[in-house]
């Protein structure tokens, strides 16, 4: 087997390419970590959205119950929330 030594320029070129690979591998790693963080944030936002959605439904159900109670007590009509006056509809 015959050995030959590479030139300094050839060694520098090879080392430069290895450095580029190392840099790209680091960039890929950083990108993957950023994707993981964004996915966690996305999942967290979805969880918060689900919680808020359930809370809105609970509020809507409370509102329905209050209106049922008012209708049972006062009959069918309209309520002015600013004045607190309930106006009963006339039966036809």
C-alpha positions as CSV (number, residue, x, y, z in Angstrom):
1,X,0.0,0.0,0.0
2,X,1.4,3.3,-1.0
3,X,0.9,6.3,1.3
4,X,0.6,9.9,0.1
5,X,0.2,12.9,2.2
6,X,-2.6,15.4,1.2
7,X,-1.7,18.9,0.6
8,X,-2.6,21.6,3.2
9,X,-5.2,23.0,0.9
10,X,-6.8,19.6,0.5
11,X,-6.8,19.0,4.3
12,X,-8.2,22.5,4.8
13,X,-11.0,21.9,2.3
14,X,-11.9,18.6,4.0
15,X,-11.9,20.2,7.4
16,X,-14.0,23.1,6.1
17,X,-16.6,20.6,4.8
18,X,-16.6,18.8,8.1
19,X,-17.2,22.1,9.9
20,X,-20.1,22.9,7.5
21,X,-21.6,19.5,8.3
22,X,-21.2,20.1,12.0
23,X,-22.8,23.5,11.7
24,X,-25.8,22.1,9.7
25,X,-26.2,19.3,12.3
26,X,-26.3,21.9,15.0
27,X,-28.9,24.0,13.0
28,X,-31.0,20.8,12.5
29,X,-30.8,20.2,16.3
30,X,-31.8,23.8,17.1
31,X,-34.7,23.6,14.5
32,X,-36.0,20.4,16.1
33,X,-35.8,21.8,19.6
34,X,-37.7,24.9,18.4
35,X,-40.4,22.6,16.8
36,X,-40.7,20.8,20.0
37,X,-41.2,24.0,22.0
38,X,-43.7,25.4,19.5
39,X,-45.6,22.1,19.6
40,X,-45.7,22.2,23.4
41,X,-47.0,25.8,23.2
42,X,-49.6,24.8,20.5
43,X,-50.8,21.9,22.7
44,X,-51.0,24.3,25.7
45,X,-53.0,26.8,23.7
46,X,-55.4,24.0,22.6
47,X,-55.8,22.9,26.2
48,X,-56.6,26.5,27.3
49,X,-59.0,26.8,24.4
50,X,-60.8,23.6,25.5
51,X,-61.0,24.9,29.1
52,X,-62.4,28.2,28.0
53,X,-64.9,26.5,25.7
54,X,-66.2,24.4,28.6
55,X,-66.4,27.5,30.8
56,X,-68.4,29.4,28.1
57,X,-70.8,26.5,27.8
58,X,-71.2,26.5,31.6
59,X,-72.0,30.2,31.6
60,X,-74.5,29.7,28.8
61,X,-76.2,27.0,30.8
62,X,-76.4,29.2,33.9
63,X,-77.9,32.0,31.7
64,X,-80.5,29.6,30.3
65,X,-81.4,28.4,33.9
66,X,-81.8,32.0,35.1
67,X,-84.1,32.9,32.1
68,X,-86.1,29.7,32.8
69,X,-86.5,30.7,36.5
70,X,-87.5,34.3,35.5
71,X,-90.0,33.0,32.9
72,X,-91.5,30.6,35.4
73,X,-91.9,33.4,37.9
74,X,-93.0,36.3,35.6
75,X,-94.1,34.6,32.5
76,X,-93.0,35.2,28.9
77,X,-91.6,38.6,28.2
78,X,-88.6,40.8,27.9
79,X,-86.2,42.0,30.5
80,X,-84.4,45.4,30.4
81,X,-81.1,44.6,32.1
82,X,-80.3,48.3,32.6
83,X,-83.5,49.1,34.4
84,X,-84.3,45.7,35.8
85,X,-87.9,46.0,34.5
86,X,-89.6,42.9,33.1
87,X,-92.3,43.5,30.6
88,X,-94.7,40.6,30.3
89,X,-96.0,39.7,26.8
90,X,-99.7,39.9,26.4
91,X,-101.4,36.6,25.7
92,X,-103.2,36.4,22.4
